[in-house]
Amino acid sequence: MSFKINRLLAALAAAGLLAACSEHALTVAAHEPGSDTACALDGMVLLDFPGPKAQIQYAEGKADYYCDLMELFTVMLAPEHKRRIAGVFVQDMGKTAWDKPSGHWIAAKDALYVVGSKKQGSMGPTFGSFSDAAQAAAFAKAEGGKVLPYSQITVAMLDTGHAAGDMRH
C-alpha cells in the first residue's frame, strides 16, 4: 500500500512541477496601442509621433506604453524598477515605417539597437530597433549611429543633451 501512496505522491509532485514549468513558460504577447493610447511617462499619444514605440507587459496584467525607446530604457535601467515584468516589446523598424510605425512587435531583449542615429522620435533623438542585423547595419550606415544588443545599452546613452537637457523624466 505504501508503494502506491509513494507513486501517487511522486506523480502529484511531478504534475506540480510540470504545472509550475508550464506557467513559467507561458509567453505574453505585445498588444497594438489604440488611437488614444498614451505614454506612461509623459501622457503623449503614441500614434501622433514617429519612431519605434515600446511596451512593458507586467505580470499582473497591466501594460505601460512608451512613445520613444529612450523612455523605455529610462524605465528599464532604473535601479528602482522592481515590478514583475512578463514581457518587453519594441517595434521592428526593418518591417514598419519610421514616420507611422504599426505592428511588428519583437522582444526587446532580442532586438538590435541603433544608438546615435540622426533619426528623431517623439522626444528628439532616439534608438532604432531591429530584428535583423543586416537591416540594423544598413540603417546605421544611412542614418549614423552604431548597432548594439540590448545588453549593451547603458544609462549614459540616454542623455542626448537635447533642448530639455535630459531624456529622463
C-alpha positions, 0 to 999 in steps of 0.5 A: 500500500505504501508503494502506491501512496509513494507513486501517487505522491511522486506523480502529484509532485511531478504534475506540480512541477510540470504545472509550475514549468508550464506557467513559467513558460507561458509567453505574453504577447505585445498588444497594438496601442489604440488611437488614444493610447498614451505614454506612461511617462509623459501622457503623449499619444503614441500614434501622433509621433514617429519612431519605434514605440515600446511596451512593458507587459507586467505580470499582473496584467497591466501594460505601460506604453512608451512613445520613444525607446529612450523612455523605455530604457529610462524605465528599464535601467532604473535601479528602482524598477522592481515590478514583475515584468512578463514581457518587453516589446519594441517595434521592428523598424526593418518591417514598419515605417519610421514616420507611422510605425504599426505592428511588428512587435519583437522582444526587446531583449532580442532586438538590435539597437541603433544608438546615435542615429540622426533619426528623431522620435517623439522626444528628439533623438532616439534608438532604432530597433531591429530584428535583423542585423543586416537591416540594423547595419544598413540603417546605421550606415544611412542614418549614423549611429552604431548597432548594439544588443540590448545588453549593451545599452547603458544609462549614459546613452540616454542623455542626448543633451537635447533642448530639455537637457535630459531624456529622463523624466 
